[in-house]
Amino acid sequence: MRVHETARALRYLVVNPAEALDRARDKVDHIADRGRSASDAHAYEPTPDAERGLHEQIGIPLPCQAGPEFENAWNGLEQSFAGSQSFVGDWDHDADPGLARILWCLVRHLRPQRVVETGVARGVTTRIQLEALERNGEGRLWSIDLPYLRSAWYDQTAVAVPPSSRSRWTYVRGSSRRRLPKLLAELGQIDLFLHDGSHTESNMRFEFETAWPTLRPGGALVSHDITWNAAFARFASSVPSDPLSARYEGGTSMVGVLVKSG
């Protein structure tokens, strides 16, 4: 770690002891996950024709009318990344187009009033969902995130979200363990939930179990990177829903979707 990053980390520890504790717990969880046997992981086969499966679950016929809209939104995002000095480094912690496309379709078709996501990073999924909400002309997004401490990422938190898209957005800084229960209690009911924060088995299980009871019938729970562990598979088997696992064209990671039955 560079000297200025070390100094900032020390100042952070003094000023934000609760956040520092949350980061330490997450580190322990990651170490525990690495120590699990291979049998604790889960291999997913992508749902055949996931595009059709997703639309059937939410009762929307194909062809998807929102598809061309998404292509335009994604192209605009890529252009802003390429043309701005604000975006530094690779896309390792950003959403891929597979996840973004699923979210665009769900927001446009379900027309949610309350959307909650965990994990922001540079704000790719945040921007996509906000643009879809703006097209709907209704709805709001709450994003919970504990930013990366490394300068290259800390300084770029939510940089993909332009000021013009922030009127429907509430950013909640902190870990999901600390912030999610209170936020959901305040909202009462939500229409769409996205997990894209810390992908430890413990944290994923916590978020699924916390968000699901507040999700309305017909609402959707979405999780990125479901192959990291068995949390999504185990949770999906415990609730009345037909799980969908998808790796869309252009996607690099497996995405899980659960639509809550009525």
C-alpha positions in Angstrom: 0.0 0.0 0.0 1.3 3.4 -0.9 2.3 5.9 1.8 -0.6 8.3 1.2 -3.1 5.3 1.1 -1.7 4.1 4.5 -2.1 7.5 6.0 -5.7 7.8 4.7 -6.4 4.3 6.1 -5.2 5.3 9.5 -7.2 8.5 9.5 -10.2 6.5 8.4 -9.8 4.1 11.3 -9.9 6.9 13.8 -12.8 8.7 12.2 -14.9 5.7 11.1 -14.4 2.9 13.6 -17.8 1.3 12.8 -17.0 1.1 9.1 -13.5 -0.2 9.9 -15.0 -3.0 11.9 -17.4 -3.8 9.0 -14.4 -4.0 6.6 -12.5 -6.3 9.0 -15.5 -8.6 9.3 -15.9 -8.7 5.5 -12.2 -9.6 5.3 -12.6 -12.5 7.7 -15.6 -13.7 5.7 -13.6 -13.7 2.5 -10.8 -15.7 4.2 -13.4 -18.2 5.5 -14.8 -18.6 2.0 -11.4 -19.3 0.5 -11.0 -22.0 3.2 -14.2 -23.8 2.2 -13.9 -27.0 0.2 -14.8 -27.1 -3.4 -18.0 -28.9 -2.6 -19.3 -25.8 -1.0 -19.3 -23.9 -4.3 -22.1 -24.3 -6.8 -22.0 -24.9 -10.5 -24.8 -23.4 -12.4 -26.0 -24.2 -15.9 -27.5 -21.1 -17.6 -31.2 -21.3 -18.0 -31.9 -22.3 -21.6 -33.1 -19.2 -23.5 -32.8 -17.0 -20.4 -34.3 -14.0 -22.2 -37.5 -15.9 -22.8 -37.5 -17.4 -19.3 -37.1 -14.0 -17.7 -39.9 -12.5 -19.7 -42.2 -15.4 -19.1 -41.7 -15.1 -15.3 -42.8 -11.4 -15.3 -45.5 -12.0 -17.9 -44.1 -9.9 -20.7 -44.1 -11.2 -24.3 -41.1 -11.2 -26.6 -39.6 -9.5 -28.5 -38.5 -7.3 -25.7 -39.5 -3.7 -26.5 -36.9 -2.4 -24.0 -34.0 -4.2 -25.8 -33.2 -1.4 -28.2 -33.5 1.2 -25.4 -30.9 -0.7 -23.4 -28.4 -0.9 -26.3 -28.6 2.9 -26.7 -28.2 3.4 -22.9 -25.2 1.0 -22.8 -23.5 2.6 -25.8 -23.9 6.0 -24.1 -22.3 4.6 -21.0 -19.4 3.2 -22.9 -18.8 6.4 -24.7 -18.8 8.4 -21.5 -16.2 6.0 -20.0 -14.0 6.3 -23.1 -14.2 10.1 -23.3 -13.7 10.9 -19.7 -10.6 11.2 -17.6 -12.7 10.3 -14.5 -12.7 6.6 -15.4 -9.3 5.1 -14.5 -8.4 1.4 -14.6 -10.2 -1.7 -15.8 -13.9 -2.8 -15.4 -13.2 -5.6 -12.9 -15.6 -4.2 -10.3 -18.2 -2.8 -12.7 -21.3 -4.5 -14.0 -21.1 -6.3 -17.3 -23.7 -5.8 -20.0 -25.4 -9.1 -19.1 -26.4 -7.9 -15.6 -27.2 -4.4 -16.9 -29.5 -5.7 -19.6 -31.5 -7.8 -17.0 -31.9 -4.8 -14.7 -33.0 -2.6 -17.6 -35.7 -5.0 -18.6 -36.9 -5.6 -15.1 -37.1 -1.8 -14.3 -38.8 -1.0 -17.6 -41.3 -3.9 -17.4 -42.0 -4.1 -13.6 -42.1 -0.2 -13.3 -40.9 -0.4 -9.7 -41.6 2.4 -7.2 -38.8 1.3 -4.8 -35.6 -0.3 -5.9 -32.8 -1.2 -3.6 -29.3 -2.2 -4.6 -26.1 -3.1 -2.6 -22.8 -2.3 -4.2 -22.1 0.8 -6.3 -18.4 1.0 -7.2 -18.3 3.4 -10.1 -22.0 3.3 -10.5 -22.7 1.3 -13.7 -25.8 -0.5 -12.6 -26.8 2.5 -10.6 -26.8 4.6 -13.8 -28.6 2.0 -15.9 -31.4 1.6 -13.3 -31.8 5.4 -12.9 -32.0 5.9 -16.6 -34.7 3.2 -16.8 -36.6 4.7 -14.0 -36.4 8.1 -15.7 -37.9 6.5 -18.8 -40.7 5.2 -16.7 -41.3 8.6 -15.2 -41.6 7.1 -11.7 -39.7 5.2 -9.1 -36.7 5.7 -6.9 -33.4 3.9 -6.3 -31.6 3.5 -2.9 -28.0 2.3 -3.1 -26.1 0.9 -0.2 -22.3 0.9 -0.5 -19.1 0.8 1.5 -16.6 2.2 -1.0 -13.3 0.6 -1.7 -10.5 2.3 0.2 -7.9 2.1 -2.6 -7.5 5.5 -4.2 -8.2 4.3 -7.7 -11.6 3.1 -6.7 -12.4 5.3 -3.7 -12.0 8.5 -5.7 -14.3 7.1 -8.5 -17.3 6.0 -6.4 -20.5 6.6 -8.5 -18.5 8.6 -11.1 -20.7 7.0 -13.8 -23.8 8.6 -12.5 -24.2 12.1 -13.9 -25.8 14.9 -11.9 -28.8 14.8 -14.3 -29.6 11.3 -13.2 -29.4 11.8 -9.4 -32.9 13.3 -8.7 -34.3 9.8 -8.2 -31.3 8.4 -6.2 -30.5 8.1 -2.6 -27.0 7.0 -1.7 -26.6 5.2 1.7 -23.0 4.9 2.7 -22.1 1.9 4.8 -22.2 -1.9 4.9 -25.4 -3.7 4.0 -25.3 -5.5 7.4 -25.5 -2.1 9.1 -27.7 -0.2 6.7 -30.0 -2.6 4.9 -32.3 -3.7 7.7 -33.1 0.0 8.7 -33.6 1.1 5.1 -36.0 -1.8 4.4 -37.9 -1.1 7.6 -38.3 2.6 6.5 -39.4 1.6 3.0 -41.8 -1.0 4.1 -42.1 -2.8 0.8 -39.8 -2.9 -2.3 -40.3 -3.9 -5.9 -36.8 -4.9 -7.0 -33.6 -5.8 -5.1 -30.1 -6.2 -6.5 -27.2 -7.8 -4.6 -23.9 -6.7 -6.1 -21.9 -5.9 -3.0 -19.6 -8.1 -1.0 -19.9 -11.6 -2.5 -19.1 -13.7 0.6 -21.5 -16.5 1.3 -22.4 -15.0 4.7 -23.2 -11.6 3.3 -25.1 -12.9 0.3 -27.2 -15.1 2.5 -27.8 -12.2 4.9 -28.9 -9.8 2.1 -31.3 -12.4 0.5 -32.9 -13.3 3.8 -33.3 -9.7 4.8 -34.6 -8.3 1.5 -37.0 -11.2 0.5 -39.7 -10.6 3.1 -40.0 -6.9 2.0 -40.2 -7.8 -1.7 -43.7 -7.5 -3.1 -45.4 -10.4 -4.9 -44.3 -10.2 -8.5 -41.1 -8.3 -7.5 -37.7 -9.6 -8.4 -34.5 -10.4 -6.4 -31.3 -10.2 -8.6 -27.9 -11.4 -7.6 -24.6 -10.9 -9.5 -21.8 -13.4 -9.3 -23.8 -16.3 -8.0 -21.1 -18.9 -8.8 -18.8 -17.6 -6.1 -20.6 -19.8 -3.5 -23.8 -21.7 -2.9 -25.7 -18.9 -1.2 -28.0 -18.2 -4.1 -28.8 -21.8 -4.8 -29.5 -22.6 -1.2 -31.7 -19.5 -0.7 -33.6 -20.2 -4.0 -34.4 -23.7 -2.8 -36.0 -22.3 0.4 -38.5 -19.8 -1.2 -41.5 -20.3 -3.5 -39.9 -19.1 -6.8 -38.5 -20.6 -10.0 -34.9 -19.5 -10.1 -33.4 -18.3 -13.3 -29.6 -18.3 -13.9 -28.3 -16.4 -16.9 -25.2 -15.5 -18.6 -26.3 -13.1 -21.4 -24.3 -12.4 -24.5 -21.6 -9.9 -23.4 -21.9 -11.1 -19.8 -18.9 -12.4 -17.9 -20.5 -13.5 -14.7 -23.6 -15.6 -13.9 -26.6 -13.7 -12.7 -29.4 -15.2 -10.6 -33.0 -13.9 -10.7 -35.9 -14.9 -8.4 -39.4 -13.5 -9.1 -41.5 -13.7 -6.0 -44.7 -15.7 -6.6 -48.0 -14.1 -5.7 
